């Protein structure tokens, strides 16, 4: 039985080394990233909000229009 325990311990240790190595590499890669400045993040976020709102209004308007047309057609 001790032989199985030592094999398990070796496998666990090897897997922990690979996990630690993975996170070490992640940290290394994240240090290479050029992060956007605060004003750039705010500007791009506002653009996303406005474009999403415009598309929402457009699709909502089409839905309203098609609902009215379908109601008029089915009412006849």
Order of alpha helices (4+ residues) and beta strands (2+ residues): alpha-alpha
